[in-house]
Amino acid sequence: MARRRFIPGRRIVRREGLERPHASGQWTEARFRDFIMNALRAARWGPKYECITKAFVRRGPSPTSGKPCMLHLCAKCENLFPKGKMQADHIVPVIGPEGFVDWNTAVARMFVEVDGYQALCIECHQLVTNMARFRLTEQQALDYRKVINFSKLSTVRQNQILLDHDCPRLHMSNASRRRAAYQHLLREGSFEGLTGAPEGTSVHAVEQPDPEGQ
């Protein structure tokens, strides 16, 4: 759960009328559940790491730095990535579309054996997570990722993209309007957008010789 950003001078209004049975009356049931879930996710569960180890394909140059590394196969985009760019994804989501059921179900789904995981690159893992969390189709999740990538750009770069596609300057007056204009371009289908495609090596790429001879 992301922390609320603190802005000096802004008074944080506490929502009244909510039961706060945990942490000496400070936490709601939802806040307590998030705390427990984050603690469980941080546990070093062996099969989760074994899943990534089993995704190893070969040694080769890193797609970002070019340095020799151990390349692993993403089960979704089928590109190769260094181990540090891989994550283990639960095939059956810990919290499904039905929402939180009970702790026994959550723990059983979280700590599965190695065949209950799939090895994904970071970008694909985020895509799959958004599809499950927000009940999106794959195309909707891709568009959501494009908007996130757009939001990370500087204001100057955002305005330039919108100007290049004939957006009125009125739509560039603030961040919300720029995002809305960008989403409109995506819905029109005339603009592919910032895909944020995983920067991996194709599994079919010719293997480069290891300069260290390893």
C-alpha positions in Angstrom: 0.0 0.0 0.0 1.5 3.3 -1.1 2.1 5.9 1.6 0.2 9.1 1.4 2.5 11.9 0.2 3.1 14.5 2.8 2.8 18.1 1.6 4.0 20.8 4.1 1.1 23.1 5.1 -1.6 20.6 4.1 -3.8 19.5 6.9 -4.6 15.7 6.7 -8.2 15.2 7.4 -8.9 11.9 9.2 -12.0 10.1 8.0 -14.6 9.9 10.8 -17.1 7.1 11.3 -14.7 4.3 10.5 -14.0 1.6 13.1 -10.3 1.4 14.0 -9.9 -1.8 16.1 -6.2 -2.2 15.5 -2.9 -0.5 16.5 -4.3 1.2 19.6 -7.3 2.6 17.7 -5.2 3.9 14.7 -5.8 1.3 12.0 -8.9 0.2 10.2 -9.5 -3.4 9.3 -8.4 -2.7 5.7 -5.2 -1.0 6.9 -4.4 -3.9 9.2 -5.1 -6.4 6.4 -2.7 -4.6 4.1 0.0 -4.6 6.7 -0.3 -8.4 7.2 -0.4 -9.0 3.4 2.7 -6.9 2.9 4.5 -8.8 5.7 3.6 -12.1 4.1 4.7 -11.1 0.7 8.1 -10.1 2.1 8.7 -13.6 3.3 11.5 -15.5 1.5 9.5 -18.5 0.2 11.8 -20.9 -1.6 9.5 -22.0 -4.5 9.1 -18.4 -5.6 12.8 -18.0 -6.2 13.0 -21.6 -7.7 10.5 -20.5 -10.3 12.9 -17.8 -11.6 15.9 -20.1 -11.4 14.1 -22.6 -13.6 13.4 -19.9 -16.2 17.2 -19.7 -17.0 17.9 -20.2 -20.7 21.5 -19.3 -21.4 24.3 -16.8 -20.7 24.4 -13.8 -23.0 24.7 -10.0 -23.1 22.3 -8.0 -21.0 19.8 -6.1 -23.2 20.4 -2.9 -21.3 24.1 -2.9 -20.4 25.5 -5.4 -22.8 27.5 -7.1 -20.1 27.5 -10.9 -19.9 24.7 -12.2 -17.6 22.4 -15.1 -17.1 19.3 -14.7 -19.2 15.9 -15.9 -18.1 12.7 -16.4 -20.2 9.6 -14.3 -19.5 6.6 -16.6 -19.8 4.4 -13.8 -21.3 6.5 -11.7 -23.8 8.9 -14.6 -24.3 12.0 -12.3 -24.3 15.1 -12.9 -22.2 16.1 -10.8 -19.2 18.7 -10.8 -16.5 17.6 -12.4 -13.2 17.3 -9.0 -11.6 14.6 -8.0 -14.1 12.4 -11.1 -13.4 9.7 -11.6 -10.9 7.6 -14.6 -9.8 3.9 -14.1 -10.5 1.1 -16.2 -8.8 -0.8 -18.0 -11.6 -3.9 -17.9 -9.3 -4.0 -14.4 -7.8 -3.7 -14.2 -4.0 -6.7 -11.8 -3.9 -9.0 -12.8 -6.7 -11.8 -10.9 -8.4 -14.1 -11.9 -5.5 -11.9 -9.9 -3.1 -10.5 -11.0 0.2 -12.1 -14.2 1.4 -10.3 -15.2 4.6 -6.8 -15.6 5.9 -6.6 -19.4 5.3 -7.4 -18.9 1.6 -5.0 -16.0 1.3 -2.1 -17.9 2.9 -2.9 -21.1 0.8 -2.8 -19.0 -2.4 0.3 -17.0 -1.5 2.6 -19.9 -0.4 2.2 -22.3 -3.4 4.6 -24.7 -4.8 6.8 -23.9 -7.8 4.2 -24.9 -10.4 1.9 -22.3 -8.9 4.2 -19.5 -10.2 5.2 -18.2 -13.6 8.4 -16.2 -14.2 7.6 -12.8 -15.8 9.7 -9.7 -16.5 8.9 -6.7 -14.4 6.8 -5.0 -17.1 4.7 -8.1 -17.9 4.2 -8.8 -14.2 2.8 -5.3 -13.7 0.6 -5.8 -16.7 -0.8 -9.1 -15.4 -1.3 -7.6 -11.9 -3.3 -4.6 -13.3 -5.5 -7.0 -15.3 -6.3 -8.9 -12.1 -6.5 -6.0 -9.7 -8.7 -3.7 -11.9 -10.5 -6.4 -13.9 -9.1 -5.1 -17.2 -8.7 -6.8 -20.5 -5.2 -7.1 -21.8 -5.7 -4.1 -24.2 -7.1 -2.0 -21.3 -4.1 -2.9 -19.2 -1.7 -2.0 -22.0 -3.4 1.4 -22.4 -3.2 1.9 -18.6 0.5 1.2 -18.8 0.9 3.7 -21.6 -0.8 6.4 -19.6 1.5 5.6 -16.6 4.6 5.9 -18.9 3.2 9.2 -20.3 2.8 10.6 -16.8 6.4 9.9 -16.0 7.6 12.2 -18.8 8.5 15.9 -18.2 5.8 18.5 -18.9 7.7 19.7 -21.9 7.8 16.2 -23.4 4.1 15.6 -22.7 3.1 18.9 -24.4 5.3 18.0 -27.4 3.6 14.7 -27.9 0.2 16.3 -27.7 1.1 19.1 -30.0 2.5 16.6 -32.5 -1.1 15.1 -32.6 -2.9 18.4 -33.0 -4.3 18.6 -29.4 -5.5 22.1 -28.5 -3.3 23.9 -26.0 -6.3 24.1 -23.6 -5.8 20.4 -23.0 -2.3 21.0 -21.7 -3.0 23.4 -18.9 -2.5 20.8 -16.1 -1.5 17.2 -15.6 -5.0 15.9 -15.4 -6.0 17.5 -18.8 -2.8 16.2 -20.4 -3.5 12.6 -19.2 -7.1 12.9 -20.4 -6.0 14.2 -23.8 -3.5 11.3 -24.1 -6.2 8.8 -23.2 -8.4 10.3 -25.9 -5.7 9.8 -28.5 -5.3 6.1 -27.4 -9.1 5.5 -27.6 -9.2 7.0 -31.1 -6.8 4.3 -32.2 -4.7 6.7 -34.3 -1.8 6.8 -31.9 0.0 3.7 -30.6 1.3 5.5 -27.5 4.3 4.8 -25.3 4.1 1.1 -25.0 6.8 0.7 -22.4 7.5 -2.7 -24.0 9.9 -4.9 -22.1 13.5 -4.2 -23.1 14.5 -7.9 -23.4 16.5 -10.0 -25.8 14.5 -12.1 -28.2 14.7 -15.8 -27.3 15.5 -16.4 -31.0 18.4 -13.9 -31.1 21.8 -15.3 -32.1 23.8 -16.0 -29.0 26.8 -13.7 -28.7 30.1 -15.2 -27.6 31.0 -14.6 -24.0 34.1 -12.4 -24.0 35.2 -14.0 -20.7 35.0 -17.4 -22.2 32.7 -18.6 -19.5 
